[in-house]
């Protein structure tokens, strides 16, 4: 008996220490889901740790208004004309157009729309762990029997790559119906342009931490109320401290791991109802609010996508509010401790506000572009052009996600096993079936929840 208690304490101590090198669940990224499991909220006034291995994969993104696009195109379409204008504005009159360098100063391709599709693949592997410590708070005038505290920190490895495809049907007539040699030359010009931007193609590989998640939870439970076998009501208040890897401004395919440097506060409410033995329905309702942050960023001069802009400067970003709703149904103990859960999750992130408040003599961004500027031959910017471009780019920062999650769980205690810490082993698959302005990411998770 004494030996068993010692073993149990050693396992608990190891899991607690292990938790500080693994993955948090709350996230505000349109690239990685990290959807919270209801079991992490419904604690039944116990403590637990849940280490798990996860794999994510994304090869395309949901465009705004329907259809699929490349993941880097979430910031807009790559048009060689727009990118070259950005380079001219930043480098000044001494900069020579790559088309002119390659084909001469009077070539028909100069100042013509030449569009490319930019595809990307994002794959990640890592660990996801949630740690929850039950704390009984009671005193002479205070009694909060359902309080728990939690902390977590991510660790993951991400591989991202990109490639370009010329889109003749979306380009000006002068660059349509190209011969093979001309197409090779056009791709060489595009590579020269990207070299002038100092952006890198190929694989971007990064391993590192995510954001530190700290939270406090409050749980209420009632038995046989309102014609229910049991009712659980849970509240969670948390803060996410930025410590994760940022996107690399020199790799357009790169992505931030989590909150992209923003402090985040969140509040969740989770009611769960046991309708009859082993049949439960519940709902996760949450809000995430991010504080503004200023960092070095590529900001468009006019229409070019941010990752392919030549203008690099301090940019202040004030993120929009994120809303989450996730109803679920759980059928427990289908056979020998096997549970099944199906869950729908809707995530919506409102528009961000980008602020370029530089003063003095500087290269203007799209946020403070001047009426009368001529980005290319035959085009002079009006106030309507500037306002429409600002509005369009602001729309690019909002996104929505729709997920269906399926989970199979083996409850060792319900199955009659007398295992240490009563582990629950689960397999979870998050399938993103729809979205708007976000990466189409699927996630597979294998984990174990140990209670103590």
ABEGO torsion letter per residue (X at the ends): XAAAAAAAAAAAAAAAAAAAABBBABBBBAABAGBBBAAAABAGGBBBBBBBBBBBBBABBBBBGEEBBBAAAAAEBBBAAAAAAAAAAAAEAABBBAAAAAAEAABAABGBBBBBBBBBBBBBBBBBBBBBBBBBBBBAABBBAABBBBBBBBBBBBBBBBBBBBBAAABBAAABGBBAAAAAAAAAAAAAAAAAAGBBBEBBBBBEBBBBBBBBBBBBBBBGBGGBABBBBBBBBBBBBBABBBBBAABAABBBABAGGBBBBBBBBBBBBBABBGBBBBBBBBBBBBBBBBBBBBBBABABBAAABABBBBBBBBBBBBBBBBBBBBBBGABGGBBBBBBBBBBBBBBBBBBBABBEBBBBBAAABBBGBBABBGBBBBAAAAAAAAAAAAAAABBBBBBBBBBBBBBAAAAGBBBBGGBBBBBBBBBBABEBGBBBBBBBBBBBBBBX
